[in-house]
Amino acid sequence: MAPSILLTESENPEVAEAGRLLDGWRLEVRPPDRLVDAIDREAEIRAVLLMSGDPSLLRAVMEVAERRGVAVVVGCADDAAPPRAGGVKEN
């Protein structure tokens, strides 16, 4: 069975270290302009960690992730950063 993929655009070493600690998961880093396509095409992607502050990227990732049933975790630079609207729907 192939490992689940946690996809991110972050090249932060702390994110890479956290990814190594996830049993049964593989962390993959992609450039921001390739995230949406990867989510749409790769079946093993189970979650996306998005650290970008780009609202257009956030919106695009949320749209395709919702359609594919992929979880999205949005990080922030620090505790004082304001939350970003991601259009999350609760069922």
VEXTIDO-751453 format. One record per atom (N, C-alpha, C): atom name; residue number from 1; y, x negated, z negated. Coordinates in steps of 0.001 Angstrom, whole numbers, plus 500000, padded with zeros to 6 digits. Atoms other than C-alpha are relative to their C-alpha. Layout:
BEGIN
<paba atomo="CA" num="NUM" Y="Y" X="X" Z="Z"/>
...
***
This chain:
BEGIN
<paba atomo="N" num="1" Y="498825" X="499160" Z="500000"/>
<paba atomo="CA" num="1" Y="500000" X="500000" Z="500000"/>
<paba atomo="C" num="1" Y="501245" X="499110" Z="500000"/>
<paba atomo="N" num="2" Y="498773" X="500785" Z="499890"/>
<paba atomo="CA" num="2" Y="503406" X="498627" Z="500983"/>
<paba atomo="C" num="2" Y="500892" X="500270" Z="498793"/>
<paba atomo="N" num="3" Y="499099" X="499772" Z="501129"/>
<paba atomo="CA" num="3" Y="505916" X="498099" Z="498178"/>
<paba atomo="C" num="3" Y="501173" X="500881" Z="500416"/>
<paba atomo="N" num="4" Y="498787" X="499227" Z="499764"/>
<paba atomo="CA" num="4" Y="508847" X="500459" Z="497850"/>
<paba atomo="C" num="4" Y="501161" X="499032" Z="500159"/>
<paba atomo="N" num="5" Y="498857" X="500870" Z="499743"/>
<paba atomo="CA" num="5" Y="512125" X="499002" Z="499082"/>
<paba atomo="C" num="5" Y="501237" X="500550" Z="499315"/>
<paba atomo="N" num="6" Y="498670" X="499739" Z="500524"/>
<paba atomo="CA" num="6" Y="515390" X="498933" Z="497166"/>
<paba atomo="C" num="6" Y="500949" X="499276" Z="500933"/>
<paba atomo="N" num="7" Y="499096" X="500559" Z="498993"/>
<paba atomo="CA" num="7" Y="518056" X="498401" Z="499809"/>
<paba atomo="C" num="7" Y="501396" X="499857" Z="499412"/>
<paba atomo="N" num="8" Y="498636" X="500221" Z="500467"/>
<paba atomo="CA" num="8" Y="521489" X="496943" Z="499072"/>
<paba atomo="C" num="8" Y="500763" X="499146" Z="500997"/>
<paba atomo="N" num="9" Y="499161" X="500895" Z="499221"/>
<paba atomo="CA" num="9" Y="524396" X="495234" Z="500729"/>
<paba atomo="C" num="9" Y="500511" X="498855" Z="499124"/>
<paba atomo="N" num="10" Y="499494" X="500972" Z="500966"/>
<paba atomo="CA" num="10" Y="525096" X="493174" Z="497613"/>
<paba atomo="C" num="10" Y="499212" X="498689" Z="500045"/>
<paba atomo="N" num="11" Y="500628" X="501322" Z="500071"/>
<paba atomo="CA" num="11" Y="524410" X="489454" Z="497637"/>
<paba atomo="C" num="11" Y="500209" X="499373" Z="498622"/>
<paba atomo="N" num="12" Y="499790" X="500446" Z="501369"/>
<paba atomo="CA" num="12" Y="525164" X="489215" Z="493918"/>
<paba atomo="C" num="12" Y="498688" X="499461" Z="499436"/>
<paba atomo="N" num="13" Y="501239" X="500573" Z="500546"/>
<paba atomo="CA" num="13" Y="522624" X="486886" Z="492244"/>
<paba atomo="C" num="13" Y="499399" X="500833" Z="498867"/>
<paba atomo="N" num="14" Y="500526" X="499160" Z="501070"/>
<paba atomo="CA" num="14" Y="522327" X="489276" Z="489278"/>
<paba atomo="C" num="14" Y="499208" X="501180" Z="500568"/>
<paba atomo="N" num="15" Y="500739" X="498920" Z="499333"/>
<paba atomo="CA" num="15" Y="521241" X="492063" Z="491635"/>
<paba atomo="C" num="15" Y="498663" X="499463" Z="500507"/>
<paba atomo="N" num="16" Y="501244" X="500614" Z="499509"/>
<paba atomo="CA" num="16" Y="518686" X="489730" Z="493222"/>
<paba atomo="C" num="16" Y="499020" X="499769" Z="498852"/>
<paba atomo="N" num="17" Y="500863" X="500237" Z="501155"/>
<paba atomo="CA" num="17" Y="517329" X="488790" Z="489785"/>
<paba atomo="C" num="17" Y="499415" X="501313" Z="499488"/>
<paba atomo="N" num="18" Y="500487" X="498685" Z="500447"/>
<paba atomo="CA" num="18" Y="517074" X="492451" Z="488745"/>
<paba atomo="C" num="18" Y="498938" X="500525" Z="500968"/>
<paba atomo="N" num="19" Y="500972" X="499559" Z="498999"/>
<paba atomo="CA" num="19" Y="515246" X="493205" Z="491998"/>
<paba atomo="C" num="19" Y="498648" X="499334" Z="499830"/>
<paba atomo="N" num="20" Y="501269" X="500716" Z="500218"/>
<paba atomo="CA" num="20" Y="512634" X="490549" Z="491207"/>
<paba atomo="C" num="20" Y="499225" X="500555" Z="498807"/>
<paba atomo="N" num="21" Y="500646" X="499456" Z="501191"/>
<paba atomo="CA" num="21" Y="511902" X="492329" Z="487930"/>
<paba atomo="C" num="21" Y="499350" X="501362" Z="500230"/>
<paba atomo="N" num="22" Y="500546" X="498672" Z="499708"/>
<paba atomo="CA" num="22" Y="510964" X="495631" Z="489590"/>
<paba atomo="C" num="22" Y="498584" X="499893" Z="500553"/>
<paba atomo="N" num="23" Y="501401" X="500065" Z="499598"/>
<paba atomo="CA" num="23" Y="507192" X="495823" Z="489740"/>
<paba atomo="C" num="23" Y="499713" X="501034" Z="501082"/>
<paba atomo="N" num="24" Y="500348" X="499098" Z="498908"/>
<paba atomo="CA" num="24" Y="505973" X="497319" Z="493013"/>
<paba atomo="C" num="24" Y="501143" X="500285" Z="500957"/>
<paba atomo="N" num="25" Y="498818" X="499818" Z="499155"/>
<paba atomo="CA" num="25" Y="509422" X="497101" Z="494627"/>
<paba atomo="C" num="25" Y="500370" X="498678" Z="500644"/>
<paba atomo="N" num="26" Y="499453" X="501179" Z="499329"/>
<paba atomo="CA" num="26" Y="511012" X="494699" Z="497061"/>
<paba atomo="C" num="26" Y="501468" X="500283" Z="500275"/>
<paba atomo="N" num="27" Y="498567" X="499888" Z="499738"/>
<paba atomo="CA" num="27" Y="514773" X="494150" Z="497236"/>
<paba atomo="C" num="27" Y="500286" X="499442" Z="501384"/>
<paba atomo="N" num="28" Y="499569" X="500477" Z="498689"/>
<paba atomo="CA" num="28" Y="516196" X="493887" Z="500743"/>
<paba atomo="C" num="28" Y="501510" X="500118" Z="500095"/>
<paba atomo="N" num="29" Y="498547" X="500040" Z="499839"/>
<paba atomo="CA" num="29" Y="519780" X="492893" Z="501461"/>
<paba atomo="C" num="29" Y="500319" X="500105" Z="501489"/>
<paba atomo="N" num="30" Y="499556" X="499809" Z="498616"/>
<paba atomo="CA" num="30" Y="521432" X="494106" Z="504654"/>
<paba atomo="C" num="30" Y="501514" X="499994" Z="500043"/>
<paba atomo="N" num="31" Y="498552" X="499896" Z="499855"/>
<paba atomo="CA" num="31" Y="524974" X="493803" Z="505952"/>
<paba atomo="C" num="31" Y="500410" X="501477" Z="499930"/>
<paba atomo="N" num="32" Y="499571" X="498604" Z="500124"/>
<paba atomo="CA" num="32" Y="526999" X="496966" Z="505257"/>
<paba atomo="C" num="32" Y="499883" X="500804" Z="501293"/>
<paba atomo="N" num="33" Y="500050" X="499264" Z="498735"/>
<paba atomo="CA" num="33" Y="527100" X="497876" Z="508951"/>
<paba atomo="C" num="33" Y="498576" X="500316" Z="500460"/>
<paba atomo="N" num="34" Y="501403" X="499714" Z="499631"/>
<paba atomo="CA" num="34" Y="523266" X="498016" Z="509046"/>
<paba atomo="C" num="34" Y="499268" X="500859" Z="498980"/>
<paba atomo="N" num="35" Y="500655" X="499220" Z="501049"/>
<paba atomo="CA" num="35" Y="522560" X="500032" Z="505903"/>
<paba atomo="C" num="35" Y="499548" X="501369" Z="500489"/>
<paba atomo="N" num="36" Y="500310" X="498627" Z="499591"/>
<paba atomo="CA" num="36" Y="522695" X="503509" Z="507420"/>
<paba atomo="C" num="36" Y="498820" X="500022" Z="500965"/>
<paba atomo="N" num="37" Y="501100" X="500055" Z="499036"/>
<paba atomo="CA" num="37" Y="520417" X="502589" Z="510312"/>
<paba atomo="C" num="37" Y="498680" X="499677" Z="499299"/>
<paba atomo="N" num="38" Y="501220" X="500363" Z="500721"/>
<paba atomo="CA" num="38" Y="517907" X="500978" Z="507942"/>
<paba atomo="C" num="38" Y="499464" X="501186" Z="499198"/>
<paba atomo="N" num="39" Y="500434" X="498834" Z="500781"/>
<paba atomo="CA" num="39" Y="517815" X="504053" Z="505685"/>
<paba atomo="C" num="39" Y="499352" X="501031" Z="500913"/>
<paba atomo="N" num="40" Y="500484" X="498993" Z="499063"/>
<paba atomo="CA" num="40" Y="517263" X="506263" Z="508697"/>
<paba atomo="C" num="40" Y="498674" X="499621" Z="500653"/>
<paba atomo="N" num="41" Y="501170" X="500439" Z="499229"/>
<paba atomo="CA" num="41" Y="514456" X="504162" Z="510233"/>
<paba atomo="C" num="41" Y="498825" X="499473" Z="499177"/>
<paba atomo="N" num="42" Y="501067" X="500672" Z="500752"/>
<paba atomo="CA" num="42" Y="512465" X="502477" Z="507459"/>
<paba atomo="C" num="42" Y="499445" X="500904" Z="498899"/>
<paba atomo="N" num="43" Y="500623" X="499033" Z="500903"/>
<paba atomo="CA" num="43" Y="510049" X="504765" Z="505628"/>
<paba atomo="C" num="43" Y="499795" X="499476" Z="498584"/>
<paba atomo="N" num="44" Y="500278" X="500561" Z="501331"/>
<paba atomo="CA" num="44" Y="509456" X="502371" Z="502707"/>
<paba atomo="C" num="44" Y="501228" X="499968" Z="499096"/>
<paba atomo="N" num="45" Y="498791" X="500015" Z="500822"/>
<paba atomo="CA" num="45" Y="513079" X="502587" Z="501524"/>
<paba atomo="C" num="45" Y="499988" X="501219" Z="499095"/>
<paba atomo="N" num="46" Y="500032" X="498925" Z="500996"/>
<paba atomo="CA" num="46" Y="513056" X="504620" Z="498316"/>
<paba atomo="C" num="46" Y="501335" X="500158" Z="499282"/>
<paba atomo="N" num="47" Y="498716" X="499939" Z="500699"/>
<paba atomo="CA" num="47" Y="516492" X="503774" Z="496898"/>
<paba atomo="C" num="47" Y="500968" X="499008" Z="500627"/>
<paba atomo="N" num="48" Y="498926" X="500860" Z="499502"/>
<paba atomo="CA" num="48" Y="519821" X="502244" Z="497881"/>
<paba atomo="C" num="48" Y="500935" X="499712" Z="498839"/>
<paba atomo="N" num="49" Y="498981" X="500415" Z="500961"/>
<paba atomo="CA" num="49" Y="522094" X="500277" Z="495563"/>
<paba atomo="C" num="49" Y="501222" X="499621" Z="500810"/>
<paba atomo="N" num="50" Y="498789" X="500216" Z="499215"/>
<paba atomo="CA" num="50" Y="525581" X="500466" Z="497035"/>
<paba atomo="C" num="50" Y="501105" X="499497" Z="499090"/>
<paba atomo="N" num="51" Y="498947" X="500611" Z="500816"/>
<paba atomo="CA" num="51" Y="528210" X="498148" Z="495575"/>
<paba atomo="C" num="51" Y="501355" X="500012" Z="500705"/>
<paba atomo="N" num="52" Y="498777" X="500012" Z="499206"/>
<paba atomo="CA" num="52" Y="530809" X="498525" Z="498321"/>
<paba atomo="C" num="52" Y="500978" X="501062" Z="499510"/>
<paba atomo="N" num="53" Y="498962" X="499037" Z="500322"/>
<paba atomo="CA" num="53" Y="534097" X="500239" Z="497587"/>
<paba atomo="C" num="53" Y="500486" X="500768" Z="501209"/>
<paba atomo="N" num="54" Y="499595" X="499356" Z="498748"/>
<paba atomo="CA" num="54" Y="534333" X="501487" Z="501172"/>
<paba atomo="C" num="54" Y="499560" X="501463" Z="499989"/>
<paba atomo="N" num="55" Y="500380" X="498587" Z="500062"/>
<paba atomo="CA" num="55" Y="534479" X="505307" Z="501034"/>
<paba atomo="C" num="55" Y="499299" X="500497" Z="501261"/>
<paba atomo="N" num="56" Y="500683" X="499586" Z="498763"/>
<paba atomo="CA" num="56" Y="533400" X="505650" Z="504675"/>
<paba atomo="C" num="56" Y="498526" X="499599" Z="499959"/>
<paba atomo="N" num="57" Y="501389" X="500449" Z="500124"/>
<paba atomo="CA" num="57" Y="530261" X="503601" Z="504024"/>
<paba atomo="C" num="57" Y="499261" X="500860" Z="498980"/>
<paba atomo="N" num="58" Y="500617" X="499160" Z="501027"/>
<paba atomo="CA" num="58" Y="529541" X="505571" Z="500854"/>
<paba atomo="C" num="58" Y="499631" X="501367" Z="500570"/>
<paba atomo="N" num="59" Y="500247" X="498684" Z="499416"/>
<paba atomo="CA" num="59" Y="529834" X="508863" Z="502722"/>
<paba atomo="C" num="59" Y="498836" X="499956" Z="500991"/>
<paba atomo="N" num="60" Y="501062" X="500118" Z="498994"/>
<paba atomo="CA" num="60" Y="527608" X="507704" Z="505588"/>
<paba atomo="C" num="60" Y="498641" X="499757" Z="499351"/>
<paba atomo="N" num="61" Y="501250" X="500278" Z="500707"/>
<paba atomo="CA" num="61" Y="524956" X="506316" Z="503231"/>
<paba atomo="C" num="61" Y="499502" X="501258" Z="499293"/>
<paba atomo="N" num="62" Y="500391" X="498785" Z="500715"/>
<paba atomo="CA" num="62" Y="524967" X="509507" Z="501136"/>
<paba atomo="C" num="62" Y="499438" X="501052" Z="500956"/>
<paba atomo="N" num="63" Y="500457" X="498990" Z="499039"/>
<paba atomo="CA" num="63" Y="524561" X="511719" Z="504210"/>
<paba atomo="C" num="63" Y="498578" X="499719" Z="500482"/>
<paba atomo="N" num="64" Y="501335" X="500306" Z="499460"/>
<paba atomo="CA" num="64" Y="521550" X="509910" Z="505666"/>
<paba atomo="C" num="64" Y="498967" X="499927" Z="498873"/>
<paba atomo="N" num="65" Y="500934" X="500085" Z="501126"/>
<paba atomo="CA" num="65" Y="519981" X="509265" Z="502242"/>
<paba atomo="C" num="65" Y="499578" X="501391" Z="499540"/>
<paba atomo="N" num="66" Y="500353" X="498636" Z="500401"/>
<paba atomo="CA" num="66" Y="520142" X="512951" Z="501343"/>
<paba atomo="C" num="66" Y="498998" X="500601" Z="500986"/>
<paba atomo="N" num="67" Y="500901" X="499469" Z="498974"/>
<paba atomo="CA" num="67" Y="518485" X="513879" Z="504616"/>
<paba atomo="C" num="67" Y="498595" X="499401" Z="499883"/>
<paba atomo="N" num="68" Y="501294" X="500690" Z="500084"/>
<paba atomo="CA" num="68" Y="515707" X="511313" Z="504055"/>
<paba atomo="C" num="68" Y="499358" X="500066" Z="498612"/>
<paba atomo="N" num="69" Y="500545" X="499932" Z="501351"/>
<paba atomo="CA" num="69" Y="515243" X="511978" Z="500322"/>
<paba atomo="C" num="69" Y="499998" X="498664" Z="499284"/>
<paba atomo="N" num="70" Y="499878" X="501334" Z="500591"/>
<paba atomo="CA" num="70" Y="516342" X="508459" Z="499355"/>
<paba atomo="C" num="70" Y="501058" X="500052" Z="498897"/>
<paba atomo="N" num="71" Y="499051" X="500040" Z="501117"/>
<paba atomo="CA" num="71" Y="518020" X="507916" Z="495980"/>
<paba atomo="C" num="71" Y="501103" X="498982" Z="500287"/>
<paba atomo="N" num="72" Y="498869" X="500921" Z="499845"/>
<paba atomo="CA" num="72" Y="521472" X="506291" Z="495981"/>
<paba atomo="C" num="72" Y="500597" X="499732" Z="498630"/>
<paba atomo="N" num="73" Y="499347" X="500434" Z="501227"/>
<paba atomo="CA" num="73" Y="522848" X="504308" Z="493048"/>
<paba atomo="C" num="73" Y="501270" X="499290" Z="500425"/>
<paba atomo="N" num="74" Y="498724" X="500601" Z="499634"/>
<paba atomo="CA" num="74" Y="526539" X="503457" Z="493317"/>
<paba atomo="C" num="74" Y="500481" X="499156" Z="498837"/>
<paba atomo="N" num="75" Y="499527" X="500916" Z="501017"/>
<paba atomo="CA" num="75" Y="527658" X="500402" Z="491396"/>
<paba atomo="C" num="75" Y="501508" X="499931" Z="500010"/>
<paba atomo="N" num="76" Y="498550" X="500213" Z="500042"/>
<paba atomo="CA" num="76" Y="531171" X="499505" Z="490347"/>
<paba atomo="C" num="76" Y="500274" X="498593" Z="499496"/>
<paba atomo="N" num="77" Y="499636" X="501371" Z="500329"/>
<paba atomo="CA" num="77" Y="532979" X="496245" Z="489828"/>
<paba atomo="C" num="77" Y="500115" X="499781" Z="498495"/>
<paba atomo="N" num="78" Y="499855" X="500123" Z="501450"/>
<paba atomo="CA" num="78" Y="533723" X="496905" Z="486155"/>
<paba atomo="C" num="78" Y="500067" X="501389" Z="499375"/>
<paba atomo="N" num="79" Y="499992" X="498721" Z="500710"/>
<paba atomo="CA" num="79" Y="533789" X="499616" Z="483493"/>
<paba atomo="C" num="79" Y="501290" X="500784" Z="500193"/>
<paba atomo="N" num="80" Y="498721" X="499333" Z="499835"/>
<paba atomo="CA" num="80" Y="537428" X="500400" Z="484238"/>
<paba atomo="C" num="80" Y="500180" X="500593" Z="501397"/>
<paba atomo="N" num="81" Y="499881" X="499490" Z="498633"/>
<paba atomo="CA" num="81" Y="536810" X="501200" Z="487905"/>
<paba atomo="C" num="81" Y="499815" X="501513" Z="499995"/>
<paba atomo="N" num="82" Y="500131" X="498541" Z="499981"/>
<paba atomo="CA" num="82" Y="537336" X="504881" Z="488647"/>
<paba atomo="C" num="82" Y="498752" X="500420" Z="500774"/>
<paba atomo="N" num="83" Y="501172" X="499532" Z="499261"/>
<paba atomo="CA" num="83" Y="534303" X="506879" Z="489760"/>
<paba atomo="C" num="83" Y="500404" X="500446" Z="501405"/>
<paba atomo="N" num="84" Y="499750" X="499573" Z="498622"/>
<paba atomo="CA" num="84" Y="534029" X="507607" Z="493472"/>
<paba atomo="C" num="84" Y="499205" X="501252" Z="500277"/>
<paba atomo="N" num="85" Y="500702" X="498768" Z="499638"/>
<paba atomo="CA" num="85" Y="533136" X="510995" Z="494810"/>
<paba atomo="C" num="85" Y="498988" X="499691" Z="501079"/>
<paba atomo="N" num="86" Y="501034" X="500255" Z="499015"/>
<paba atomo="CA" num="86" Y="529869" X="510852" Z="496655"/>
<paba atomo="C" num="86" Y="499402" X="501259" Z="500569"/>
<paba atomo="N" num="87" Y="500536" X="498762" Z="499487"/>
<paba atomo="CA" num="87" Y="529266" X="514478" Z="497356"/>
<paba atomo="C" num="87" Y="498606" X="500305" Z="499501"/>
<paba atomo="N" num="88" Y="501323" X="499789" Z="500557"/>
<paba atomo="CA" num="88" Y="526261" X="514630" Z="495052"/>
<paba atomo="C" num="88" Y="499822" X="501477" Z="499701"/>
<paba atomo="N" num="89" Y="500318" X="498593" Z="500254"/>
<paba atomo="CA" num="89" Y="524654" X="518055" Z="494953"/>
<paba atomo="C" num="89" Y="498912" X="500071" Z="498958"/>
<paba atomo="N" num="90" Y="501051" X="499773" Z="500988"/>
<paba atomo="CA" num="90" Y="522658" X="519279" Z="492010"/>
<paba atomo="C" num="90" Y="499233" X="501240" Z="500400"/>
<paba atomo="N" num="91" Y="500845" X="498839" Z="499658"/>
<paba atomo="CA" num="91" Y="519738" X="521588" Z="492668"/>
<paba atomo="C" num="91" Y="499607" X="500740" Z="498761"/>
***
